[in-house]
Amino acid sequence: MARYRRKPVIIEAVMLSRTITIETPEGTLTGKAGDYLITDVNGEQYPCKADVFEQTYERVKDREDVKFGLWRALAKIKRKTKEVLTIKA
């Protein structure tokens, strides 16, 4: 029997903070707090249980992640520089 792997597709998702009901082509689906609301490449949205989501998807590093990482690194350098100047004074 042949084996298959899911094609890599980038989706957008947000963790739900409350229960929602959403109409999908498959019918009415309910997502609960802690589940994820997925928006696929076609713009369709559907809820996904948190455990299934975490087993299926991994976070993609994008420009915002890089900007935040640089901001944190610069803030740390600034703090360290302040500490060094305070110690020498």
Sequence and secondary structure as in RCSB ss.txt:
>XXXX:A:sequence
MARYRRKPVIIEAVMLSRTITIETPEGTLTGKAGDYLITDVNGEQYPCKADVFEQTYERVKDREDVKFGLWRALA
KIKRKTKEVLTIKA
>XXXX:A:secstr
           EEEE SS EEEEETTEEEEE TTSEEEE TTS EEEE HHHHHHH      HHHHHHHHHHHHH
HHHHHHHHHHHHH 
